[in-house]
Amino acid sequence: MDSLSLNLKDFIFIVMQIIIITTVVVTNKTHIGFLQNQNEDLKECIKEMQKIITALRVKVGI
């Protein structure tokens, strides 16, 4: 009976570890998606800033 209890404890521990790992993986995928979107937004922002800088250089005559 003791070995059955130990096996049940081990099974519960393994299931909990699987749940934790799955949660971490899903969370990481969500964060990766968010960061990729943020990266694209930042690239667009930099392009817009480059256009503004170019326009200012033309106005100043550099």
PDB file with SEQRES, HELIX, SHEET and CRYST1 records, atoms N, CA, C and O in Angstrom:
SEQRES   1 A   62  MET ASP SER LEU SER LEU ASN LEU LYS ASP PHE ILE PHE          
SEQRES   2 A   62  ILE VAL MET GLN ILE ILE ILE ILE THR THR VAL VAL VAL          
SEQRES   3 A   62  THR ASN LYS THR HIS ILE GLY PHE LEU GLN ASN GLN ASN          
SEQRES   4 A   62  GLU ASP LEU LYS GLU CYS ILE LYS GLU MET GLN LYS ILE          
SEQRES   5 A   62  ILE THR ALA LEU ARG VAL LYS VAL GLY ILE                      
HELIX    1 AA1 ASP A    2  VAL A   60  1                                  59    
CRYST1    1.000    1.000    1.000  90.00  90.00  90.00 P 1           1          
ATOM      1  N   MET A   1       0.816  -1.189   0.000  1.00  0.00           N  
ATOM      2  CA  MET A   1       0.000   0.000   0.000  1.00  0.00           C  
ATOM      3  C   MET A   1       0.864   1.259   0.000  1.00  0.00           C  
ATOM      4  O   MET A   1       0.507   2.263  -0.618  1.00  0.00           O  
ATOM      5  N   ASP A   2       1.999   1.202   0.694  1.00  0.00           N  
ATOM      6  CA  ASP A   2       2.889   2.356   0.723  1.00  0.00           C  
ATOM      7  C   ASP A   2       3.435   2.669  -0.666  1.00  0.00           C  
ATOM      8  O   ASP A   2       3.558   3.834  -1.045  1.00  0.00           O  
ATOM      9  N   SER A   3       3.761   1.621  -1.420  1.00  0.00           N  
ATOM     10  CA  SER A   3       4.294   1.863  -2.754  1.00  0.00           C  
ATOM     11  C   SER A   3       3.235   2.471  -3.665  1.00  0.00           C  
ATOM     12  O   SER A   3       3.564   3.261  -4.551  1.00  0.00           O  
ATOM     13  N   LEU A   4       1.971   2.115  -3.460  1.00  0.00           N  
ATOM     14  CA  LEU A   4       0.892   2.709  -4.245  1.00  0.00           C  
ATOM     15  C   LEU A   4       0.737   4.187  -3.902  1.00  0.00           C  
ATOM     16  O   LEU A   4       0.523   5.008  -4.794  1.00  0.00           O  
ATOM     17  N   SER A   5       0.839   4.528  -2.649  1.00  0.00           N  
ATOM     18  CA  SER A   5       0.749   5.922  -2.220  1.00  0.00           C  
ATOM     19  C   SER A   5       1.908   6.735  -2.791  1.00  0.00           C  
ATOM     20  O   SER A   5       1.724   7.863  -3.247  1.00  0.00           O  
ATOM     21  N   LEU A   6       3.082   6.160  -2.761  1.00  0.00           N  
ATOM     22  CA  LEU A   6       4.243   6.841  -3.309  1.00  0.00           C  
ATOM     23  C   LEU A   6       4.066   7.044  -4.812  1.00  0.00           C  
ATOM     24  O   LEU A   6       4.370   8.116  -5.336  1.00  0.00           O  
ATOM     25  N   ASN A   7       3.584   6.035  -5.491  1.00  0.00           N  
ATOM     26  CA  ASN A   7       3.365   6.162  -6.925  1.00  0.00           C  
ATOM     27  C   ASN A   7       2.296   7.206  -7.233  1.00  0.00           C  
ATOM     28  O   ASN A   7       2.413   7.947  -8.209  1.00  0.00           O  
ATOM     29  N   LEU A   8       1.267   7.264  -6.415  1.00  0.00           N  
ATOM     30  CA  LEU A   8       0.235   8.275  -6.610  1.00  0.00           C  
ATOM     31  C   LEU A   8       0.812   9.672  -6.384  1.00  0.00           C  
ATOM     32  O   LEU A   8       0.501  10.603  -7.127  1.00  0.00           O  
ATOM     33  N   LYS A   9       1.648   9.815  -5.365  1.00  0.00           N  
ATOM     34  CA  LYS A   9       2.304  11.105  -5.119  1.00  0.00           C  
ATOM     35  C   LYS A   9       3.203  11.491  -6.290  1.00  0.00           C  
ATOM     36  O   LYS A   9       3.221  12.643  -6.723  1.00  0.00           O  
ATOM     37  N   ASP A  10       3.951  10.504  -6.796  1.00  0.00           N  
ATOM     38  CA  ASP A  10       4.823  10.762  -7.944  1.00  0.00           C  
ATOM     39  C   ASP A  10       4.001  11.166  -9.165  1.00  0.00           C  
ATOM     40  O   ASP A  10       4.375  12.078  -9.902  1.00  0.00           O  
ATOM     41  N   PHE A  11       2.888  10.483  -9.368  1.00  0.00           N  
ATOM     42  CA  PHE A  11       2.028  10.791 -10.509  1.00  0.00           C  
ATOM     43  C   PHE A  11       1.481  12.216 -10.394  1.00  0.00           C  
ATOM     44  O   PHE A  11       1.486  12.967 -11.369  1.00  0.00           O  
ATOM     45  N   ILE A  12       1.018  12.576  -9.223  1.00  0.00           N  
ATOM     46  CA  ILE A  12       0.494  13.923  -9.007  1.00  0.00           C  
ATOM     47  C   ILE A  12       1.597  14.959  -9.215  1.00  0.00           C  
ATOM     48  O   ILE A  12       1.358  16.008  -9.814  1.00  0.00           O  
ATOM     49  N   PHE A  13       2.791  14.670  -8.728  1.00  0.00           N  
ATOM     50  CA  PHE A  13       3.927  15.583  -8.913  1.00  0.00           C  
ATOM     51  C   PHE A  13       4.237  15.764 -10.397  1.00  0.00           C  
ATOM     52  O   PHE A  13       4.452  16.885 -10.859  1.00  0.00           O  
ATOM     53  N   ILE A  14       4.259  14.665 -11.137  1.00  0.00           N  
ATOM     54  CA  ILE A  14       4.563  14.724 -12.572  1.00  0.00           C  
ATOM     55  C   ILE A  14       3.481  15.504 -13.312  1.00  0.00           C  
ATOM     56  O   ILE A  14       3.786  16.317 -14.184  1.00  0.00           O  
ATOM     57  N   VAL A  15       2.227  15.260 -12.968  1.00  0.00           N  
ATOM     58  CA  VAL A  15       1.134  15.987 -13.614  1.00  0.00           C  
ATOM     59  C   VAL A  15       1.255  17.487 -13.322  1.00  0.00           C  
ATOM     60  O   VAL A  15       1.058  18.312 -14.214  1.00  0.00           O  
ATOM     61  N   MET A  16       1.572  17.832 -12.100  1.00  0.00           N  
ATOM     62  CA  MET A  16       1.738  19.250 -11.747  1.00  0.00           C  
ATOM     63  C   MET A  16       2.907  19.869 -12.526  1.00  0.00           C  
ATOM     64  O   MET A  16       2.813  21.008 -12.984  1.00  0.00           O  
ATOM     65  N   GLN A  17       3.989  19.133 -12.672  1.00  0.00           N  
ATOM     66  CA  GLN A  17       5.129  19.642 -13.443  1.00  0.00           C  
ATOM     67  C   GLN A  17       4.743  19.854 -14.899  1.00  0.00           C  
ATOM     68  O   GLN A  17       5.147  20.843 -15.512  1.00  0.00           O  
ATOM     69  N   ILE A  18       3.968  18.938 -15.453  1.00  0.00           N  
ATOM     70  CA  ILE A  18       3.522  19.071 -16.846  1.00  0.00           C  
ATOM     71  C   ILE A  18       2.644  20.314 -16.986  1.00  0.00           C  
ATOM     72  O   ILE A  18       2.773  21.058 -17.958  1.00  0.00           O  
ATOM     73  N   ILE A  19       1.765  20.539 -16.033  1.00  0.00           N  
ATOM     74  CA  ILE A  19       0.894  21.719 -16.078  1.00  0.00           C  
ATOM     75  C   ILE A  19       1.726  22.989 -16.000  1.00  0.00           C  
ATOM     76  O   ILE A  19       1.477  23.934 -16.749  1.00  0.00           O  
ATOM     77  N   ILE A  20       2.700  23.028 -15.117  1.00  0.00           N  
ATOM     78  CA  ILE A  20       3.551  24.212 -14.964  1.00  0.00           C  
ATOM     79  C   ILE A  20       4.342  24.473 -16.243  1.00  0.00           C  
ATOM     80  O   ILE A  20       4.412  25.609 -16.713  1.00  0.00           O  
ATOM     81  N   ILE A  21       4.935  23.425 -16.804  1.00  0.00           N  
ATOM     82  CA  ILE A  21       5.733  23.583 -18.025  1.00  0.00           C  
ATOM     83  C   ILE A  21       4.853  24.045 -19.181  1.00  0.00           C  
ATOM     84  O   ILE A  21       5.252  24.914 -19.956  1.00  0.00           O  
ATOM     85  N   THR A  22       3.666  23.473 -19.301  1.00  0.00           N  
ATOM     86  CA  THR A  22       2.745  23.873 -20.368  1.00  0.00           C  
ATOM     87  C   THR A  22       2.345  25.336 -20.216  1.00  0.00           C  
ATOM     88  O   THR A  22       2.276  26.073 -21.199  1.00  0.00           O  
ATOM     89  N   THR A  23       2.086  25.744 -18.991  1.00  0.00           N  
ATOM     90  CA  THR A  23       1.729  27.143 -18.733  1.00  0.00           C  
ATOM     91  C   THR A  23       2.867  28.075 -19.128  1.00  0.00           C  
ATOM     92  O   THR A  23       2.631  29.119 -19.736  1.00  0.00           O  
ATOM     93  N   VAL A  24       4.084  27.710 -18.791  1.00  0.00           N  
ATOM     94  CA  VAL A  24       5.248  28.542 -19.136  1.00  0.00           C  
ATOM     95  C   VAL A  24       5.413  28.628 -20.654  1.00  0.00           C  
ATOM     96  O   VAL A  24       5.681  29.704 -21.187  1.00  0.00           O  
ATOM     97  N   VAL A  25       5.258  27.513 -21.344  1.00  0.00           N  
ATOM     98  CA  VAL A  25       5.412  27.507 -22.801  1.00  0.00           C  
ATOM     99  C   VAL A  25       4.349  28.387 -23.452  1.00  0.00           C  
ATOM    100  O   VAL A  25       4.658  29.184 -24.338  1.00  0.00           O  
ATOM    101  N   VAL A  26       3.105  28.245 -23.020  1.00  0.00           N  
ATOM    102  CA  VAL A  26       2.023  29.050 -23.597  1.00  0.00           C  
ATOM    103  C   VAL A  26       2.251  30.535 -23.315  1.00  0.00           C  
ATOM    104  O   VAL A  26       2.066  31.375 -24.196  1.00  0.00           O  
ATOM    105  N   THR A  27       2.648  30.850 -22.101  1.00  0.00           N  
ATOM    106  CA  THR A  27       2.922  32.241 -21.743  1.00  0.00           C  
ATOM    107  C   THR A  27       4.065  32.801 -22.589  1.00  0.00           C  
ATOM    108  O   THR A  27       3.993  33.937 -23.058  1.00  0.00           O  
ATOM    109  N   ASN A  28       5.105  32.016 -22.782  1.00  0.00           N  
ATOM    110  CA  ASN A  28       6.240  32.473 -23.588  1.00  0.00           C  
ATOM    111  C   ASN A  28       5.820  32.717 -25.030  1.00  0.00           C  
ATOM    112  O   ASN A  28       6.253  33.692 -25.644  1.00  0.00           O  
ATOM    113  N   LYS A  29       4.978  31.838 -25.581  1.00  0.00           N  
ATOM    114  CA  LYS A  29       4.510  32.031 -26.956  1.00  0.00           C  
ATOM    115  C   LYS A  29       3.693  33.310 -27.063  1.00  0.00           C  
ATOM    116  O   LYS A  29       3.804  34.044 -28.046  1.00  0.00           O  
ATOM    117  N   THR A  30       2.879  33.574 -26.058  1.00  0.00           N  
ATOM    118  CA  THR A  30       2.089  34.805 -26.044  1.00  0.00           C  
ATOM    119  C   THR A  30       3.005  36.022 -26.002  1.00  0.00           C  
ATOM    120  O   THR A  30       2.796  36.988 -26.735  1.00  0.00           O  
ATOM    121  N   HIS A  31       4.014  35.973 -25.146  1.00  0.00           N  
ATOM    122  CA  HIS A  31       4.947  37.101 -25.034  1.00  0.00           C  
ATOM    123  C   HIS A  31       5.753  37.276 -26.313  1.00  0.00           C  
ATOM    124  O   HIS A  31       6.026  38.405 -26.721  1.00  0.00           O  
ATOM    125  N   ILE A  32       6.134  36.183 -26.945  1.00  0.00           N  
ATOM    126  CA  ILE A  32       6.881  36.275 -28.209  1.00  0.00           C  
ATOM    127  C   ILE A  32       6.024  36.965 -29.263  1.00  0.00           C  
ATOM    128  O   ILE A  32       6.513  37.821 -30.001  1.00  0.00           O  
ATOM    129  N   GLY A  33       4.758  36.598 -29.336  1.00  0.00           N  
ATOM    130  CA  GLY A  33       3.856  37.251 -30.288  1.00  0.00           C  
ATOM    131  C   GLY A  33       3.737  38.737 -30.016  1.00  0.00           C  
ATOM    132  O   GLY A  33       3.775  39.550 -30.939  1.00  0.00           O  
ATOM    133  N   PHE A  34       3.591  39.093 -28.741  1.00  0.00           N  
ATOM    134  CA  PHE A  34       3.502  40.507 -28.372  1.00  0.00           C  
ATOM    135  C   PHE A  34       4.775  41.246 -28.751  1.00  0.00           C  
ATOM    136  O   PHE A  34       4.714  42.347 -29.298  1.00  0.00           O  
ATOM    137  N   LEU A  35       5.929  40.649 -28.466  1.00  0.00           N  
ATOM    138  CA  LEU A  35       7.203  41.305 -28.763  1.00  0.00           C  
ATOM    139  C   LEU A  35       7.428  41.435 -30.267  1.00  0.00           C  
ATOM    140  O   LEU A  35       8.016  42.419 -30.715  1.00  0.00           O  
ATOM    141  N   GLN A  36       6.974  40.468 -31.047  1.00  0.00           N  
ATOM    142  CA  GLN A  36       7.105  40.577 -32.497  1.00  0.00           C  
ATOM    143  C   GLN A  36       6.265  41.731 -33.023  1.00  0.00           C  
ATOM    144  O   GLN A  36       6.704  42.481 -33.895  1.00  0.00           O  
ATOM    145  N   ASN A  37       5.046  41.872 -32.486  1.00  0.00           N  
ATOM    146  CA  ASN A  37       4.201  42.998 -32.888  1.00  0.00           C  
ATOM    147  C   ASN A  37       4.828  44.319 -32.476  1.00  0.00           C  
ATOM    148  O   ASN A  37       4.817  45.284 -33.240  1.00  0.00           O  
ATOM    149  N   GLN A  38       5.371  44.360 -31.275  1.00  0.00           N  
ATOM    150  CA  GLN A  38       6.023  45.577 -30.796  1.00  0.00           C  
ATOM    151  C   GLN A  38       7.231  45.904 -31.660  1.00  0.00           C  
ATOM    152  O   GLN A  38       7.489  47.072 -31.951  1.00  0.00           O  
ATOM    153  N   ASN A  39       7.976  44.880 -32.072  1.00  0.00           N  
ATOM    154  CA  ASN A  39       9.143  45.070 -32.930  1.00  0.00           C  
ATOM    155  C   ASN A  39       8.736  45.687 -34.268  1.00  0.00           C  
ATOM    156  O   ASN A  39       9.403  46.592 -34.767  1.00  0.00           O  
ATOM    157  N   GLU A  40       7.649  45.197 -34.840  1.00  0.00           N  
ATOM    158  CA  GLU A  40       7.176  45.754 -36.113  1.00  0.00           C  
ATOM    159  C   GLU A  40       6.740  47.206 -35.935  1.00  0.00           C  
ATOM    160  O   GLU A  40       7.027  48.051 -36.783  1.00  0.00           O  
ATOM    161  N   ASP A  41       6.048  47.498 -34.833  1.00  0.00           N  
ATOM    162  CA  ASP A  41       5.627  48.865 -34.561  1.00  0.00           C  
ATOM    163  C   ASP A  41       6.834  49.790 -34.403  1.00  0.00           C  
ATOM    164  O   ASP A  41       6.827  50.920 -34.891  1.00  0.00           O  
ATOM    165  N   LEU A  42       7.868  49.302 -33.719  1.00  0.00           N  
ATOM    166  CA  LEU A  42       9.072  50.117 -33.542  1.00  0.00           C  
ATOM    167  C   LEU A  42       9.790  50.359 -34.867  1.00  0.00           C  
ATOM    168  O   LEU A  42      10.324  51.444 -35.098  1.00  0.00           O  
ATOM    169  N   LYS A  43       9.803  49.351 -35.736  1.00  0.00           N  
ATOM    170  CA  LYS A  43      10.414  49.536 -37.057  1.00  0.00           C  
ATOM    171  C   LYS A  43       9.686  50.621 -37.837  1.00  0.00           C  
ATOM    172  O   LYS A  43      10.312  51.459 -38.486  1.00  0.00           O  
ATOM    173  N   GLU A  44       8.348  50.598 -37.769  1.00  0.00           N  
ATOM    174  CA  GLU A  44       7.567  51.621 -38.457  1.00  0.00           C  
ATOM    175  C   GLU A  44       7.841  53.002 -37.864  1.00  0.00           C  
ATOM    176  O   GLU A  44       7.948  53.987 -38.594  1.00  0.00           O  
ATOM    177  N   CYS A  45       7.954  53.068 -36.559  1.00  0.00           N  
ATOM    178  CA  CYS A  45       8.242  54.336 -35.889  1.00  0.00           C  
ATOM    179  C   CYS A  45       9.596  54.879 -36.336  1.00  0.00           C  
ATOM    180  O   CYS A  45       9.730  56.074 -36.600  1.00  0.00           O  
ATOM    181  N   ILE A  46      10.589  54.015 -36.419  1.00  0.00           N  
ATOM    182  CA  ILE A  46      11.927  54.436 -36.855  1.00  0.00           C  
ATOM    183  C   ILE A  46      11.888  54.933 -38.292  1.00  0.00           C  
ATOM    184  O   ILE A  46      12.536  55.927 -38.621  1.00  0.00           O  
ATOM    185  N   LYS A  47      11.134  54.252 -39.155  1.00  0.00           N  
ATOM    186  CA  LYS A  47      11.015  54.696 -40.545  1.00  0.00           C  
ATOM    187  C   LYS A  47      10.389  56.078 -40.616  1.00  0.00           C  
ATOM    188  O   LYS A  47      10.833  56.926 -41.391  1.00  0.00           O  
ATOM    189  N   GLU A  48       9.355  56.309 -39.807  1.00  0.00           N  
ATOM    190  CA  GLU A  48       8.712  57.620 -39.786  1.00  0.00           C  
ATOM    191  C   GLU A  48       9.672  58.693 -39.268  1.00  0.00           C  
ATOM    192  O   GLU A  48       9.707  59.805 -39.795  1.00  0.00           O  
ATOM    193  N   MET A  49      10.438  58.361 -38.251  1.00  0.00           N  
ATOM    194  CA  MET A  49      11.419  59.308 -37.715  1.00  0.00           C  
ATOM    195  C   MET A  49      12.498  59.609 -38.750  1.00  0.00           C  
ATOM    196  O   MET A  49      12.960  60.746 -38.842  1.00  0.00           O  
ATOM    197  N   GLN A  50      12.905  58.614 -39.524  1.00  0.00           N  
ATOM    198  CA  GLN A  50      13.905  58.846 -40.569  1.00  0.00           C  
ATOM    199  C   GLN A  50      13.362  59.798 -41.625  1.00  0.00           C  
ATOM    200  O   GLN A  50      14.089  60.650 -42.136  1.00  0.00           O  
ATOM    201  N   LYS A  51      12.070  59.650 -41.951  1.00  0.00           N  
ATOM    202  CA  LYS A  51      11.460  60.558 -42.924  1.00  0.00           C  
ATOM    203  C   LYS A  51      11.450  61.988 -42.385  1.00  0.00           C  
ATOM    204  O   LYS A  51      11.738  62.935 -43.117  1.00  0.00           O  
ATOM    205  N   ILE A  52      11.117  62.136 -41.102  1.00  0.00           N  
ATOM    206  CA  ILE A  52      11.088  63.469 -40.484  1.00  0.00           C  
ATOM    207  C   ILE A  52      12.484  64.077 -40.478  1.00  0.00           C  
ATOM    208  O   ILE A  52      12.655  65.256 -40.788  1.00  0.00           O  
ATOM    209  N   ILE A  53      13.478  63.271 -40.126  1.00  0.00           N  
ATOM    210  CA  ILE A  53      14.862  63.767 -40.095  1.00  0.00           C  
ATOM    211  C   ILE A  53      15.316  64.173 -41.497  1.00  0.00           C  
ATOM    212  O   ILE A  53      15.978  65.197 -41.669  1.00  0.00           O  
ATOM    213  N   THR A  54      14.963  63.380 -42.480  1.00  0.00           N  
ATOM    214  CA  THR A  54      15.334  63.714 -43.860  1.00  0.00           C  
ATOM    215  C   THR A  54      14.677  65.027 -44.276  1.00  0.00           C  
ATOM    216  O   THR A  54      15.317  65.880 -44.891  1.00  0.00           O  
ATOM    217  N   ALA A  55      13.400  65.186 -43.939  1.00  0.00           N  
ATOM    218  CA  ALA A  55      12.702  66.435 -44.275  1.00  0.00           C  
ATOM    219  C   ALA A  55      13.358  67.621 -43.575  1.00  0.00           C  
ATOM    220  O   ALA A  55      13.513  68.680 -44.184  1.00  0.00           O  
ATOM    221  N   LEU A  56      13.742  67.468 -42.322  1.00  0.00           N  
ATOM    222  CA  LEU A  56      14.402  68.555 -41.599  1.00  0.00           C  
ATOM    223  C   LEU A  56      15.762  68.878 -42.200  1.00  0.00           C  
ATOM    224  O   LEU A  56      16.153  70.044 -42.271  1.00  0.00           O  
ATOM    225  N   ARG A  57      16.477  67.856 -42.628  1.00  0.00           N  
ATOM    226  CA  ARG A  57      17.781  68.111 -43.263  1.00  0.00           C  
ATOM    227  C   ARG A  57      17.606  68.902 -44.544  1.00  0.00           C  
ATOM    228  O   ARG A  57      18.395  69.796 -44.847  1.00  0.00           O  
ATOM    229  N   VAL A  58      16.561  68.565 -45.298  1.00  0.00           N  
ATOM    230  CA  VAL A  58      16.307  69.290 -46.533  1.00  0.00           C  
ATOM    231  C   VAL A  58      15.976  70.753 -46.222  1.00  0.00           C  
ATOM    232  O   VAL A  58      16.457  71.661 -46.900  1.00  0.00           O  
ATOM    233  N   LYS A  59      15.149  70.976 -45.188  1.00  0.00           N  
ATOM    234  CA  LYS A  59      14.784  72.351 -44.830  1.00  0.00           C  
ATOM    235  C   LYS A  59      15.994  73.155 -44.332  1.00  0.00           C  
ATOM    236  O   LYS A  59      16.141  74.338 -44.641  1.00  0.00           O  
ATOM    237  N   VAL A  60      16.844  72.493 -43.566  1.00  0.00           N  
ATOM    238  CA  VAL A  60      18.015  73.193 -43.016  1.00  0.00           C  
ATOM    239  C   VAL A  60      19.096  73.320 -44.073  1.00  0.00           C  
ATOM    240  O   VAL A  60      19.901  74.251 -44.035  1.00  0.00           O  
ATOM    241  N   GLY A  61      19.118  72.395 -45.007  1.00  0.00           N  
ATOM    242  CA  GLY A  61      20.089  72.458 -46.086  1.00  0.00           C  
ATOM    243  C   GLY A  61      21.345  71.651 -45.822  1.00  0.00           C  
ATOM    244  O   GLY A  61      22.424  71.994 -46.304  1.00  0.00           O  
ATOM    245  N   ILE A  62      21.204  70.575 -45.054  1.00  0.00           N  
ATOM    246  CA  ILE A  62      22.368  69.726 -44.775  1.00  0.00           C  
ATOM    247  C   ILE A  62      22.495  68.694 -45.870  1.00  0.00           C  
ATOM    248  O   ILE A  62      23.410  67.870 -45.839  1.00  0.00           O  
TER     249      ILE A  62                                                      
END                                                                             
